[in-house]
Amino acid sequence: MSFVFVSGDLALDFVGTRKWRRGAAEELLATPGDLARWAVEAGVLTEVPGVDGAGLRRLLVLREAVYRLVGQGMAGEPWAEDDLRVVNQETGSAPARMSLTASGVVRDGGVEAVAADVARAAVDLLGDLANAPIKECVGPECTRLFLDRSRGGNRQWCGMEECGNRVKAAAYRARKAGATG
C-alpha cells in the first residue's frame, strides 16, 4: 500500500489516512510501521522513526480530532473543546530537528515531531478557515478533504487517479447503458 498526497495540506493528507468514512472505512495506519512510512513519504521526517503502539494511538487521536474540527469549521459549527485541547497540546510537541548535510536537508525526530508538524499544520489551516477552500471529494464513497486551489475553484475530486477517473468511467458506462437500453 502506498499513501497519496492530494489534499494540498499536511493536516488534510494525514486526515486522509482513514478512507471511506461513510461506509466500510479503510484504515491506512493500521500498524506503527504504517505511521512511520507515512511520516517519511509525507516529508515530515527523512528517516523512518521508531513508532510503538502508544505512539500510533496518540497520532490516531490527533487525526480524528483534526477531522472533526475541519468538519465543524466547514459546517460553521463551534469547535469541540476536547478536540481543540488535543490539537493545541500537540502543537507544543518537539518539532522535527532539521540539519543541513552534504546530501541535503535531514528532518529527524519521532512521534513527537510527527504530532507537532501535523498539529501545527492543522492550526495554520483552521486559523484561516475563511480563506481555506476546503472541499470534500464528490466521489460516491470518498470522504477525502482537500484544498481547492484550482483557477476556477471548481475542483471536485480528491484526485483524478483516486476518484475522478472512477466517477467519469461510471458516468460513461451509465450513458452507454442508457443509449443501448
Kinemage of the C-alpha trace (Angstrom):
@kinemage 1
@onewidth
@group {chain A} dominant
@subgroup {mainchain}
@vectorlist {calphas} color= white
{ca met a 1} P 0.000 0.000 0.000
{ca ser a 2} L 1.268 3.461 -0.777
{ca phe a 3} L -0.074 6.723 0.509
{ca val a 4} L -1.411 9.514 -1.674
{ca phe a 5} L -0.836 13.176 -1.008
{ca val a 6} L -3.515 15.004 -2.967
{ca ser a 7} L -5.050 17.238 -0.313
{ca gly a 8} L -2.682 20.187 -0.642
{ca asp a 9} L -2.126 20.360 3.113
{ca leu a 10} L -0.227 18.148 5.553
{ca ala a 11} L -3.075 18.026 8.095
{ca leu a 12} L -5.646 17.095 5.434
{ca asp a 13} L -3.340 14.456 3.964
{ca phe a 14} L -2.997 12.991 7.457
{ca val a 15} L -6.787 13.010 7.918
{ca gly a 16} L -6.955 11.171 4.583
{ca thr a 17} L -5.178 8.171 6.071
{ca arg a 18} L -8.632 6.935 7.043
{ca lys a 19} L -10.603 6.392 3.858
{ca trp a 20} L -14.268 5.825 3.081
{ca arg a 21} L -15.527 7.175 6.422
{ca arg a 22} L -19.233 6.960 5.497
{ca gly a 23} L -19.126 3.269 4.629
{ca ala a 24} L -16.677 0.495 5.327
{ca ala a 25} L -13.803 2.684 6.490
{ca glu a 26} L -10.301 1.708 5.451
{ca glu a 27} L -7.533 2.366 7.964
{ca leu a 28} L -4.233 3.132 6.244
{ca leu a 29} L -2.374 3.489 9.553
{ca ala a 30} L -3.115 0.017 10.875
{ca thr a 31} L 0.344 -0.570 12.361
{ca pro a 32} L 3.123 1.538 13.874
{ca gly a 33} L 5.151 0.760 10.751
{ca asp a 34} L 2.437 2.312 8.579
{ca leu a 35} L 2.686 5.545 10.557
{ca ala a 36} L 6.478 5.517 10.257
{ca arg a 37} L 6.246 5.068 6.476
{ca trp a 38} L 3.638 7.831 6.183
{ca ala a 39} L 5.889 10.246 8.091
{ca val a 40} L 8.720 9.670 5.613
{ca glu a 41} L 6.530 9.659 2.491
{ca ala a 42} L 4.834 12.880 3.657
{ca gly a 43} L 8.230 14.537 4.082
{ca val a 44} L 7.756 15.126 7.797
{ca leu a 45} L 10.887 13.083 8.527
{ca thr a 46} L 13.698 11.804 6.329
{ca glu a 47} L 14.480 8.737 8.431
{ca val a 48} L 11.925 6.128 9.466
{ca pro a 49} L 11.147 6.888 13.112
{ca gly a 50} L 10.683 4.343 15.837
{ca val a 51} L 6.948 4.110 16.498
{ca asp a 52} L 5.210 1.901 19.040
{ca gly a 53} L 1.546 1.158 19.644
{ca ala a 54} L 1.146 4.062 22.066
{ca gly a 55} L 2.627 6.456 19.520
{ca leu a 56} L 0.276 5.197 16.840
{ca arg a 57} L -2.751 5.595 19.134
{ca arg a 58} L -1.613 9.122 20.020
{ca leu a 59} L -1.464 10.132 16.359
{ca leu a 60} L -4.810 8.496 15.570
{ca val a 61} L -6.424 10.549 18.354
{ca leu a 62} L -4.882 13.669 16.803
{ca arg a 63} L -6.044 12.684 13.321
{ca glu a 64} L -9.651 12.220 14.402
{ca ala a 65} L -9.631 15.494 16.361
{ca val a 66} L -8.399 17.351 13.272
{ca tyr a 67} L -11.036 15.644 11.111
{ca arg a 68} L -13.841 16.666 13.456
{ca leu a 69} L -12.561 20.245 13.767
{ca val a 70} L -12.344 20.661 9.994
{ca gly a 71} L -15.863 19.274 9.599
{ca gln a 72} L -17.194 21.567 12.299
{ca gly a 73} L -15.447 24.540 10.720
{ca met a 74} L -16.784 23.724 7.256
{ca ala a 75} L -20.311 23.468 8.700
{ca gly a 76} L -19.972 26.744 10.610
{ca glu a 77} L -20.342 24.920 13.916
{ca pro a 78} L -18.389 25.731 17.075
{ca trp a 79} L -15.298 23.638 17.649
{ca ala a 80} L -15.412 20.915 20.291
{ca glu a 81} L -13.264 21.819 23.293
{ca asp a 82} L -11.865 18.294 23.627
{ca asp a 83} L -10.637 18.341 20.030
{ca leu a 84} L -9.125 21.804 20.436
{ca arg a 85} L -7.310 20.574 23.524
{ca val a 86} L -5.830 17.596 21.636
{ca val a 87} L -4.574 19.731 18.752
{ca asn a 88} L -3.262 22.532 20.952
{ca gln a 89} L -1.446 20.083 23.205
{ca glu a 90} L 0.351 18.537 20.237
{ca thr a 91} L 1.495 21.909 18.884
{ca gly a 92} L 3.747 22.014 21.930
{ca ser a 93} L 5.461 18.761 20.990
{ca ala a 94} L 9.053 18.922 19.789
{ca pro a 95} L 9.134 19.500 16.029
{ca ala a 96} L 11.467 17.677 13.700
{ca arg a 97} L 15.098 18.665 14.083
{ca met a 98} L 16.406 19.961 10.810
{ca ser a 99} L 20.015 19.879 9.757
{ca leu a 100} L 21.841 20.549 6.539
{ca thr a 101} L 24.222 17.865 5.354
{ca ala a 102} L 26.285 17.370 2.225
{ca ser a 103} L 23.442 15.258 0.831
{ca gly a 104} L 20.660 17.727 1.685
{ca val a 105} L 18.247 18.521 4.481
{ca val a 106} L 17.672 15.926 7.178
{ca arg a 107} L 14.481 16.042 9.241
{ca asp a 108} L 14.920 13.894 12.330
{ca gly a 109} L 12.543 13.058 15.149
{ca gly a 110} L 10.000 10.600 16.406
{ca val a 111} L 6.294 10.506 17.094
{ca glu a 112} L 6.520 13.897 18.808
{ca ala a 113} L 7.835 15.501 15.634
{ca val a 114} L 5.074 13.986 13.512
{ca ala a 115} L 2.435 15.111 16.027
{ca ala a 116} L 3.885 18.621 16.187
{ca asp a 117} L 4.049 19.070 12.418
{ca val a 118} L 0.526 17.741 11.823
{ca ala a 119} L -0.957 19.765 14.698
{ca arg a 120} L 0.763 22.967 13.568
{ca ala a 121} L -0.442 22.427 10.004
{ca ala a 122} L -3.961 21.977 11.385
{ca val a 123} L -3.712 25.183 13.419
{ca asp a 124} L -2.493 27.092 10.346
{ca leu a 125} L -5.344 25.679 8.273
{ca leu a 126} L -8.114 26.131 10.836
{ca gly a 127} L -6.832 29.519 11.954
{ca asp a 128} L -7.521 30.902 8.478
{ca leu a 129} L -10.562 28.810 7.636
{ca ala a 130} L -12.306 31.696 5.879
{ca asn a 131} L -9.542 31.681 3.251
{ca ala a 132} L -9.034 27.914 3.121
{ca pro a 133} L -11.027 26.495 0.212
{ca ile a 134} L -11.570 23.089 1.816
{ca lys a 135} L -13.820 20.687 -0.042
{ca glu a 136} L -14.818 17.063 0.290
{ca cys a 137} L -14.389 14.792 -2.712
{ca val a 138} L -17.634 14.205 -4.619
{ca gly a 139} L -16.726 10.565 -5.230
{ca pro a 140} L -19.714 8.492 -4.055
{ca glu a 141} L -17.915 6.810 -1.156
{ca cys a 142} L -14.876 9.060 -0.815
{ca thr a 143} L -14.590 11.324 2.201
{ca arg a 144} L -11.145 12.779 1.480
{ca leu a 145} L -10.820 16.503 2.185
{ca phe a 146} L -8.663 18.756 0.021
{ca leu a 147} L -7.815 22.383 -0.663
{ca asp a 148} L -9.325 23.547 -3.936
{ca arg a 149} L -6.655 25.811 -5.353
{ca ser a 150} L -7.838 25.351 -8.938
{ca arg a 151} L -8.096 28.505 -11.025
{ca gly a 152} L -11.890 28.481 -11.124
{ca gly a 153} L -12.353 26.940 -7.682
{ca asn a 154} L -14.222 24.060 -9.285
{ca arg a 155} L -12.147 21.028 -8.356
{ca gln a 156} L -14.488 18.175 -7.464
{ca trp a 157} L -12.331 15.147 -6.729
{ca cys a 158} L -9.544 14.465 -4.312
{ca gly a 159} L -7.547 13.366 -7.351
{ca met a 160} L -8.184 12.115 -10.848
{ca glu a 161} L -6.320 8.869 -10.173
{ca glu a 162} L -8.111 8.267 -6.898
{ca cys a 163} L -11.717 9.187 -7.713
{ca gly a 164} L -12.092 11.344 -10.804
{ca asn a 165} L -11.421 8.557 -13.283
{ca arg a 166} L -13.761 6.202 -11.416
{ca val a 167} L -16.624 8.692 -11.417
{ca lys a 168} L -16.096 9.610 -15.061
{ca ala a 169} L -15.887 5.950 -16.116
{ca ala a 170} L -19.067 5.096 -14.187
{ca ala a 171} L -20.907 8.019 -15.801
{ca tyr a 172} L -19.706 6.896 -19.235
{ca arg a 173} L -20.879 3.334 -18.604
{ca ala a 174} L -24.261 4.617 -17.426
{ca arg a 175} L -24.636 6.767 -20.548
{ca lys a 176} L -23.702 3.830 -22.791
{ca ala a 177} L -26.144 1.532 -20.997
{ca gly a 178} L -28.894 4.143 -21.344
{ca ala a 179} L -28.180 4.622 -25.039
{ca thr a 180} L -28.400 0.901 -25.766
{ca gly a 181} L -31.335 0.165 -23.465
